[in-house]
Amino acid sequence: IYYTFSDRISAKIQDLFKIDEKLGEIRTVGELDFEHIQSYDLEMEARDKGTPPLSGHCSLVLEVVDVND
């Protein structure tokens, strides 16, 4: 099984996060600014390597906490 972000996620948001294709682990690679965006809705897909490949979809809601206040 390998994991990817959905095609519906904008390139700008994909530049902020990295997904490990084998583990599905998501990490930040860009700076998240609470003042700019308070939450992100990340749509992801898991797909196997069968013939035909089967896939599953899920949505991850990530809420940014303002640590300055």
PyMOL commands that set and color helices and strands:
alter all, ss='L'
color gray80, all
select helices_A, chain A and resi 11-14
alter helices_A, ss='H'
color red, helices_A
select strands_A, chain A and resi 2-5+17-19+26-28+39-47+55-63
alter strands_A, ss='S'
color yellow, strands_A
deselect
rebuild
show_as cartoon
